[in-house]
Amino acid sequence: MARYQVILAYDGSAFCGSQIQANSRTVQGEFEKALRKLGWSDRSSIMAGRTDTGVHATGQVAAFDFEWAHSADKLLRALNTYLPPDLVIRSLYPASADFHPRFDAASRQYRYRLFCEPTRDPLREKFLWRVWPTLDGDALIRNANMFLGKHDFAALGSPMKPEGTTVRTVTKAEWKRMPDGEWQFEVGADAFLYRMVRRLVFVQVSLAQGRCAVEKVQYALSKQGKLLAGLAPAHGLTLVEVTYGSHDYYETE
């Protein structure tokens, strides 16, 4: 029995999140259906983390144990044959037996995409949040810096377990303006709270629209004060990468 690590990409529009659920279409559920068509009979695969309904990924990591007599490349091709069009395995490697996608992760990176227009744009709005009134771009770029470092992000998310800590270390928080008027927010951290990235984006948009004061956000980060309620829509968010530090979890074939 060997352990394999895969990197998954998916359009989250038609998934009820990544984690398997009874009577709902999920990323993990579809992935395990494909495995079973190849004779996999294990209880469950393991994923690096959960993504909500509608959230996308280009770098979700999963692992599973499987007795496979052929090469990893043949396993990748066979699985992709059985996966639906909105889910694909980008890469597949043999991994060390103790590799755990979630517990071994050193950092995670997300990207959020939005654009500012007064009227609807059906082609762009599947993957970007249309924001109006428009934003102060300079404020958007400037204010992102306040989230860098180690903070208690209780005002911007909740732990997966009631007793869990809300302290996280953000290593990257950066807005980029693309040539077509799109804005992209790149954020990386050791881990994220539940819905933290969407809260971060919503608060920053509120700041850039003049609906929230910078001092109030700074106070919330230092004193755990309350902030304006709201979430950026799920469809603008993509899990880009999960990293595992200097430890090498891959095995050579």
C-alpha positions in Angstrom: 0.0 0.0 0.0 1.4 3.4 -1.0 0.5 6.9 -0.2 0.0 9.4 -3.0 -0.2 13.2 -2.9 -2.3 15.1 -5.5 -2.8 18.7 -6.4 -6.4 19.4 -7.4 -7.9 22.3 -9.4 -11.6 22.9 -9.6 -14.3 25.3 -10.5 -16.3 25.6 -7.3 -19.5 26.9 -8.8 -21.3 23.6 -8.8 -19.8 22.1 -5.7 -21.2 22.3 -2.1 -17.6 22.9 -0.8 -14.6 20.6 -0.8 -15.4 18.4 2.2 -17.5 15.3 1.6 -21.2 15.6 2.7 -24.1 13.2 2.5 -26.5 14.0 -0.4 -24.4 16.9 -1.7 -22.0 17.2 -4.6 -18.5 18.0 -3.2 -14.9 17.9 -4.5 -13.9 15.2 -2.1 -16.9 13.1 -3.0 -16.2 13.3 -6.8 -12.6 12.6 -6.2 -13.3 9.5 -4.2 -15.9 8.3 -6.8 -13.1 8.3 -9.4 -10.8 6.4 -7.0 -13.4 3.7 -6.4 -13.8 3.2 -10.2 -10.1 2.1 -10.1 -10.7 -0.3 -7.2 -9.8 1.9 -4.3 -11.6 0.7 -1.1 -10.1 2.9 1.6 -12.4 4.7 4.0 -11.5 8.3 3.1 -9.0 10.5 1.4 -7.4 13.4 3.2 -7.5 17.1 2.1 -5.3 20.0 3.1 -8.3 22.1 4.1 -11.9 23.0 3.4 -13.2 25.4 0.8 -16.7 26.8 1.0 -19.5 26.4 -1.5 -18.6 28.3 -4.6 -14.9 28.7 -3.8 -12.4 27.6 -6.5 -8.9 26.1 -6.3 -5.8 25.7 -8.4 -3.7 24.2 -5.6 -5.8 22.1 -3.3 -3.7 19.2 -1.9 -5.1 15.8 -1.1 -3.6 12.4 -0.2 -4.8 8.8 -0.3 -3.5 5.3 0.2 -3.8 2.9 -2.7 -2.3 -0.4 -4.0 -1.5 0.5 -7.6 0.7 -1.7 -9.8 1.5 0.9 -12.5 3.3 4.3 -12.6 2.1 7.4 -10.9 1.6 9.0 -14.3 -0.7 6.2 -15.4 -2.7 6.7 -12.1 -3.0 10.4 -12.8 -4.3 9.8 -16.3 -6.7 7.1 -15.2 -8.2 9.2 -12.4 -8.6 12.3 -14.7 -10.6 10.1 -17.1 -13.2 9.5 -14.4 -13.3 13.0 -12.9 -16.0 15.5 -14.0 -15.1 18.5 -16.3 -15.0 20.9 -13.3 -12.4 18.9 -11.4 -8.9 17.8 -12.4 -5.7 16.4 -10.9 -2.9 18.7 -11.9 -0.1 16.5 -10.5 0.2 13.2 -8.6 3.3 11.9 -6.7 4.1 9.0 -4.4 4.4 10.5 -0.9 6.0 9.3 2.3 3.7 7.2 4.5 3.4 9.8 7.2 2.5 12.7 4.9 -0.7 14.6 6.1 -1.9 17.4 3.8 -3.5 19.4 6.6 -1.3 18.9 9.6 2.0 19.1 7.7 1.1 22.3 5.9 3.4 25.2 6.6 1.4 27.9 4.8 -1.6 28.5 2.5 -2.1 31.1 -0.2 -5.4 32.5 -1.6 -6.2 34.9 -4.4 -9.4 37.1 -4.5 -10.4 38.8 -7.7 -12.8 41.7 -8.2 -13.6 44.5 -10.6 -15.4 47.8 -10.4 -18.3 48.5 -12.8 -21.7 50.1 -12.4 -23.4 47.5 -14.7 -23.4 43.7 -14.8 -20.8 41.8 -16.8 -22.1 38.2 -17.1 -18.8 36.8 -18.5 -16.6 38.1 -15.7 -18.9 37.7 -12.8 -18.6 34.0 -12.6 -15.1 34.3 -11.1 -14.9 38.0 -10.0 -16.9 40.1 -7.6 -18.3 43.1 -9.2 -18.0 46.0 -6.8 -19.8 49.4 -7.0 -19.3 52.2 -5.9 -15.8 52.2 -7.2 -12.7 51.9 -4.9 -9.9 54.1 -3.9 -7.1 52.0 -5.3 -4.3 53.7 -3.3 -6.2 53.1 -0.1 -6.7 49.4 -1.1 -3.0 48.9 -1.6 -1.9 50.9 1.5 -4.3 49.4 4.0 -3.4 45.8 3.2 -0.2 46.2 5.2 -2.0 46.4 8.5 -2.9 42.8 8.3 0.7 41.6 8.0 2.2 39.8 10.9 0.9 38.0 13.9 -2.6 39.2 15.1 -5.7 37.9 16.8 -8.1 37.8 13.9 -11.2 37.1 15.9 -13.0 40.0 14.3 -12.3 38.5 10.8 -13.1 34.9 11.2 -13.8 32.0 13.5 -11.9 28.9 14.5 -12.9 25.5 13.1 -13.4 24.3 16.7 -15.0 26.4 19.5 -11.9 26.2 21.7 -9.5 26.9 18.8 -7.2 29.9 18.8 -7.9 32.9 16.5 -4.3 34.0 16.3 -2.8 33.7 12.9 0.4 35.0 11.2 -0.2 36.6 7.8 3.0 36.6 5.6 1.6 38.2 2.5 -1.2 40.7 2.0 -1.0 42.5 -1.4 -3.3 44.1 -3.9 -2.4 44.2 -7.6 -4.2 46.1 -10.3 -4.3 44.1 -13.6 -4.3 45.7 -17.1 -8.0 45.1 -17.7 -9.1 46.9 -14.5 -9.3 43.7 -12.4 -8.0 43.8 -8.8 -6.3 40.8 -7.3 -5.7 40.3 -3.6 -2.9 37.8 -2.8 -2.8 36.6 0.9 -0.7 34.0 2.6 -0.7 32.8 6.2 0.4 29.9 8.3 -3.4 29.0 8.5 -6.7 30.8 8.1 -9.8 31.1 10.2 -13.2 30.1 8.8 -14.2 32.6 6.2 -11.2 34.8 7.1 -10.1 35.7 3.5 -13.6 36.7 2.5 -13.9 38.8 5.6 -10.5 40.4 4.9 -11.6 41.3 1.4 -15.0 42.7 2.5 -13.4 44.9 5.2 -10.8 46.2 2.8 -13.4 47.0 0.2 -15.4 48.9 2.8 -12.3 50.9 3.8 -11.6 51.7 0.1 -15.2 52.9 -0.3 -15.1 55.1 2.8 -17.6 53.0 4.7 -15.3 52.0 7.5 -12.5 53.8 9.3 -8.9 52.5 9.3 -8.7 53.2 13.1 -11.6 50.9 13.7 -9.9 48.0 11.9 -6.6 48.7 13.8 -8.5 48.6 17.1 -10.2 45.3 16.1 -6.8 43.7 15.4 -5.3 44.9 18.7 -8.3 44.8 21.0 -10.6 42.3 19.3 -13.3 44.9 18.7 -16.3 44.4 16.4 -16.2 45.2 12.7 -18.8 45.9 10.0 -20.6 42.6 9.2 -20.3 41.1 5.8 -18.5 38.7 3.5 -17.0 39.0 0.0 -18.9 36.6 -2.3 -17.4 33.1 -2.5 -17.1 33.0 -6.3 -14.2 35.5 -6.3 -11.9 33.3 -4.1 -9.4 30.7 -5.2 -7.1 28.5 -3.1 -3.8 28.9 -5.0 -1.2 26.9 -3.1 -0.4 24.9 0.0 3.2 24.7 1.0 5.1 22.2 3.2 8.3 24.0 4.2 11.7 22.3 3.8 10.5 18.8 4.6 10.3 16.7 1.4 7.2 14.5 1.5 7.8 13.0 -2.0 9.3 9.6 -2.7 11.1 8.8 -5.8 9.6 6.1 -7.9 
